[in-house]
Amino acid sequence: MHSSGLGPGILSNSMQPAVFLDRDNTLIANDGDLGDPDAVVLLEGVAEGLRRLDQAGYRLVVITNQGGVARGRYAEADVDAVHQRVQSLLGPPPALSFYYCPFHPKGTVSKYTREHPWRKPAPGMLLEAAEREHITLEASWMIGDQPRDAEAGLAAGCRAILLGDHDEPIDARVVRVETFTQAVELVLEREAER
């Protein structure tokens, strides 16, 4: 339920579209809890894709569940350090904003052991970012590798793209693609059609 002030902040009162991005296995390689900035590795196509979205006028907002905080595997400061590392690997631009939810209902750290409206698939982080950063949700996208990412995007009023193969049924409004590069191409193609 916290944000990292690495992004551009509120630049003006005008509304702008965004691409909301899951972090783990969407932008960076991570199959578990990651609190070590030295272990951050950008996935193929991410740096170039984010530059293209930035150049097209989208705000870039990372939306990530970080239940490892609730499970005592790392602290919020470690989450911030990982996000700083992601930004440093990308360089400025593109500048990212980061929102994360440290809560988990099965945590071991009592301060964080509960459900929370920021925890995906709930749309709380997207709604908070939209308010803070003057984002037009209906013109925005959510890209992630898990159905909960797509569900959060749809619940916030965005269009949603799901990366990779998934057996479970998902809302028909969600577009499925294999790679981050394909997701970026889709966003830019749809933008050109508007």
C-alpha positions as MATLAB code, in Angstrom:
seq = 'MHSSGLGPGILSNSMQPAVFLDRDNTLIANDGDLGDPDAVVLLEGVAEGLRRLDQAGYRLVVITNQGGVARGRYAEADVDAVHQRVQSLLGPPPALSFYYCPFHPKGTVSKYTREHPWRKPAPGMLLEAAEREHITLEASWMIGDQPRDAEAGLAAGCRAILLGDHDEPIDARVVRVETFTQAVELVLEREAER';
ca = [
       0.000    0.000    0.000;
       2.958    2.193   -0.519;
       4.412    3.991   -3.478;
       7.981    4.754   -4.369;
       8.606    8.256   -5.598;
      10.849    7.238   -8.464;
       8.462    8.243  -11.199;
       7.587   11.631  -12.620;
       5.026   12.472   -9.957;
       2.110   14.722  -10.787;
       3.206   16.819  -13.738;
      -0.014   18.694  -14.379;
      -3.738   18.593  -13.835;
      -4.368   17.160  -17.311;
      -5.456   13.549  -17.555;
      -3.182   11.027  -19.231;
      -3.394    7.339  -20.158;
      -1.131    4.831  -18.434;
       0.182    1.363  -18.880;
       0.035   -0.377  -15.522;
       2.614   -3.121  -15.223;
       2.957   -6.118  -12.997;
       6.574   -6.469  -11.823;
       7.564  -10.101  -11.300;
       7.806  -12.188  -14.484;
       6.412   -9.250  -16.435;
       9.293   -6.769  -16.118;
      11.859   -8.786  -14.156;
      12.648  -12.468  -13.704;
      11.342  -13.639  -10.332;
       9.530  -16.829   -9.362;
       9.584  -16.183   -5.611;
       9.912  -13.356   -3.142;
      12.587  -10.877   -4.218;
      14.100   -8.415   -1.771;
      17.656   -8.315   -3.164;
      18.342   -5.560   -5.699;
      21.452   -7.405   -6.916;
      19.199  -10.214   -8.165;
      17.133   -7.962  -10.452;
      17.254   -9.023  -14.106;
      15.127   -7.286  -16.731;
      13.270   -9.639  -19.052;
      13.860   -9.608  -22.781;
      12.212   -6.726  -24.610;
      11.240   -4.839  -21.455;
      13.631   -1.873  -21.700;
      12.863   -1.208  -25.361;
       9.133   -1.789  -24.864;
       8.922    0.648  -21.968;
      10.797    3.279  -23.985;
       8.312    2.884  -26.829;
       5.320    3.220  -24.494;
       6.888    6.274  -22.858;
       7.477    7.882  -26.251;
       3.837    7.205  -27.160;
       2.754    9.296  -24.170;
       1.799    6.648  -21.632;
       2.590    6.969  -17.952;
       4.324    3.794  -16.781;
       3.112    2.562  -13.408;
       4.290   -0.636  -11.732;
       1.591   -2.344   -9.630;
       2.931   -5.225   -7.535;
       1.829   -7.441   -4.659;
       4.750   -7.838   -2.256;
       3.441  -10.382    0.243;
       7.047  -11.278    1.101;
       6.960   -8.296    3.448;
       4.004   -9.827    5.316;
       5.779  -13.200    5.348;
       8.885  -11.643    6.926;
      11.160  -12.455    3.987;
      12.243   -8.844    3.471;
      11.309   -5.311    4.555;
       9.625   -2.451    2.734;
      13.041   -0.810    2.373;
      14.137   -3.858    0.372;
      11.148   -3.473   -1.950;
      12.161    0.153   -2.525;
      15.751   -0.931   -3.205;
      14.572   -3.446   -5.810;
      12.496   -0.741   -7.478;
      15.435    1.651   -7.511;
      17.480   -1.085   -9.180;
      14.808   -1.645  -11.829;
      14.785    2.072  -12.582;
      18.593    2.261  -12.694;
      18.745   -0.630  -15.194;
      16.242    1.160  -17.411;
      17.810    4.585  -17.049;
      15.846    7.790  -17.195;
      13.768    7.774  -19.362;
      11.520    6.004  -19.052;
      10.618    6.997  -15.521;
       8.413    4.531  -13.671;
       6.105    5.026  -10.713;
       5.960    2.098   -8.276;
       3.025    1.032   -6.096;
       3.168   -2.092   -3.974;
       1.045   -3.906   -1.442;
       3.002   -5.440    1.473;
      -0.079   -7.100    2.993;
      -1.013  -10.777    2.838;
      -3.759  -12.587    4.759;
      -1.400  -15.482    5.563;
       1.549  -13.367    6.666;
       3.725  -13.913    9.726;
       4.370  -10.224   10.513;
       1.258   -9.069   12.364;
       1.468   -5.483   11.088;
       0.971   -6.749    7.520;
      -1.136   -9.876    8.069;
      -4.502   -9.027    6.597;
      -6.329   -8.600    3.347;
      -6.116   -5.124    1.823;
      -7.903   -3.285   -1.018;
      -4.531   -2.693   -2.712;
      -3.835   -6.407   -3.010;
      -4.471   -7.696   -6.541;
      -6.892   -8.845   -7.869;
      -8.482   -5.863   -6.083;
      -7.972   -2.641   -8.077;
      -6.859   -0.422   -5.173;
      -3.326    0.318   -6.384;
      -4.536    1.285   -9.846;
      -7.243    3.529   -8.417;
      -4.763    5.211   -6.074;
      -2.269    5.772   -8.886;
      -4.996    7.160  -11.137;
      -5.995    9.690   -8.503;
      -2.453   10.728   -7.607;
      -1.147   10.892  -11.159;
      -4.225   12.121  -13.039;
      -4.589    8.962  -15.106;
      -7.542    8.277  -17.394;
      -8.355    4.664  -16.548;
     -10.595    3.945  -19.534;
      -7.728    4.879  -21.888;
      -5.216    2.798  -19.919;
      -3.932   -0.785  -19.977;
      -2.817   -3.367  -17.430;
      -0.120   -5.858  -18.478;
       0.731   -8.827  -16.272;
       1.568  -12.510  -16.236;
      -1.130  -13.682  -13.787;
      -4.939  -13.668  -14.080;
      -5.095  -11.516  -10.909;
      -3.255   -8.766  -12.815;
      -5.829   -8.778  -15.599;
      -8.672   -8.928  -13.071;
      -7.320   -5.876  -11.244;
      -7.028   -3.978  -14.502;
     -10.568   -4.780  -15.578;
     -11.933   -3.934  -12.113;
     -10.279   -0.520  -12.383;
     -11.824    0.093  -15.798;
      -8.704   -0.528  -17.893;
      -8.085   -2.847  -20.806;
      -6.003   -5.885  -19.866;
      -3.295   -8.023  -21.441;
      -2.209  -11.367  -19.995;
       1.255  -12.703  -20.827;
       2.051  -16.390  -21.345;
       0.029  -19.600  -21.408;
      -2.732  -20.072  -18.859;
      -5.132  -22.990  -18.574;
      -7.643  -21.313  -16.282;
     -10.604  -19.481  -17.815;
     -10.295  -15.718  -17.903;
     -12.643  -12.870  -18.797;
     -13.173  -12.667  -22.573;
     -12.149   -8.998  -22.531;
      -8.570   -9.962  -21.623;
      -6.181  -10.190  -24.561;
      -3.601  -12.981  -24.338;
      -0.135  -12.683  -25.856;
       3.105  -14.592  -25.363;
       5.684  -11.844  -24.805;
       6.081   -8.356  -23.407;
       7.078   -7.118  -26.859;
       3.804   -8.431  -28.281;
       1.901   -6.668  -25.493;
       3.593   -3.375  -26.344;
       2.822   -3.851  -30.047;
      -0.826   -4.450  -29.206;
      -1.097   -1.308  -27.072;
       0.525    0.809  -29.774;
      -1.612   -0.710  -32.541;
      -4.811   -0.049  -30.623;
      -3.641    3.499  -29.890;
      -3.066    4.078  -33.604;
      -6.623    2.884  -34.339;
      -8.199    5.427  -31.984;
];
